[in-house]
């Protein structure tokens, strides 16, 4: 390849860089999708996070509530608590509010 052709290729506009999502962007997209699915399920009669928390948090008086995860595909809330340095996960069916699982560390 001649120097002239090489310089012409290097000087040519390349267009925008390819769109590559970072792991953070992919996680945010997943989170947005879960939120939209939760919103849709709420419209269909599933319980809201606030309703789930109102049922479960008072039953965990000796533990500190630290947050939740939501699996939209299964409509399951996982509430996380901390007691004496141990994490306790309480799984709740978002359709009816029943506790379906619990781990005590």
C-alpha positions as CSV (number, residue, x, y, z in Angstrom):
1,X,0.0,0.0,0.0
2,X,1.4,3.4,-0.9
3,X,2.0,6.1,1.6
4,X,-0.6,8.3,-0.2
5,X,-3.3,5.6,0.1
6,X,-2.4,5.0,3.8
7,X,-2.6,8.7,4.6
8,X,-6.0,9.0,2.8
9,X,-7.4,6.1,4.8
10,X,-6.1,7.6,8.1
11,X,-7.6,11.0,7.2
12,X,-11.0,9.7,6.1
13,X,-13.9,10.2,8.5
14,X,-14.7,7.0,10.4
15,X,-18.2,7.8,11.5
16,X,-19.4,7.4,15.1
17,X,-17.8,4.7,17.3
18,X,-19.8,1.5,17.7
19,X,-22.3,1.5,20.5
20,X,-21.0,-0.8,23.2
21,X,-22.8,-0.9,26.5
22,X,-20.8,-1.0,29.7
23,X,-21.7,-3.5,32.4
24,X,-23.2,-0.6,34.4
25,X,-25.4,0.5,31.4
26,X,-26.5,-3.1,30.9
27,X,-27.4,-3.4,34.6
28,X,-29.3,-0.1,34.5
29,X,-31.2,-1.3,31.4
30,X,-32.1,-4.5,33.3
31,X,-33.3,-2.5,36.3
32,X,-35.4,-0.3,34.1
33,X,-37.0,-3.4,32.5
34,X,-37.7,-4.8,35.9
35,X,-39.3,-1.6,37.1
36,X,-41.5,-1.4,34.0
37,X,-42.5,-5.1,34.5
38,X,-43.2,-4.4,38.2
39,X,-45.4,-1.3,37.2
40,X,-47.3,-3.5,34.7
41,X,-47.8,-6.3,37.3
42,X,-49.0,-3.7,39.8
43,X,-51.6,-2.6,37.3
44,X,-52.7,-6.2,37.0
45,X,-53.3,-6.5,40.8
46,X,-49.9,-7.5,42.3
47,X,-49.0,-5.8,45.6
48,X,-46.7,-2.8,45.7
49,X,-43.3,-2.8,47.5
50,X,-44.9,-0.5,50.2
51,X,-47.7,-3.1,50.8
52,X,-45.1,-5.9,51.0
53,X,-43.0,-3.9,53.4
54,X,-46.0,-3.0,55.6
55,X,-46.7,-6.7,56.0
56,X,-43.2,-8.1,56.5
57,X,-41.1,-5.4,58.2
58,X,-43.2,-5.4,61.5
59,X,-42.7,-9.1,61.8
60,X,-38.9,-8.6,61.9
61,X,-38.8,-6.4,65.0
62,X,-35.4,-7.5,66.1
63,X,-33.7,-6.9,62.7
64,X,-32.8,-3.8,60.7
65,X,-34.4,-3.5,57.3
66,X,-31.7,-2.7,54.7
67,X,-33.5,-3.0,51.4
68,X,-35.0,-5.3,48.8
69,X,-34.5,-6.9,45.4
70,X,-37.3,-7.7,42.9
71,X,-37.4,-10.5,40.4
72,X,-40.0,-9.3,37.9
73,X,-40.1,-12.6,36.0
74,X,-41.2,-14.5,39.1
75,X,-43.0,-11.5,40.9
76,X,-40.9,-12.2,44.0
77,X,-39.6,-9.5,46.4
78,X,-36.6,-10.4,48.5
79,X,-36.4,-8.2,51.6
80,X,-33.1,-8.0,53.3
81,X,-32.6,-7.6,57.0
82,X,-29.6,-7.4,59.3
83,X,-29.6,-8.9,62.8
84,X,-26.4,-9.3,64.9
85,X,-24.2,-9.1,61.8
86,X,-26.2,-11.7,59.9
87,X,-28.1,-11.0,56.8
88,X,-31.6,-12.4,56.7
89,X,-33.4,-12.7,53.3
90,X,-37.2,-12.9,53.3
91,X,-38.8,-13.9,50.0
92,X,-42.3,-12.7,49.4
93,X,-44.8,-13.5,46.6
94,X,-45.7,-10.2,45.0
95,X,-49.0,-11.5,43.9
96,X,-50.5,-12.3,47.3
97,X,-47.9,-11.1,49.9
98,X,-47.2,-14.5,51.4
99,X,-43.7,-15.3,52.7
100,X,-42.4,-18.1,50.6
101,X,-38.9,-18.4,51.9
102,X,-36.5,-17.1,54.5
103,X,-32.8,-17.5,55.2
104,X,-31.3,-16.7,58.6
105,X,-27.7,-16.6,57.4
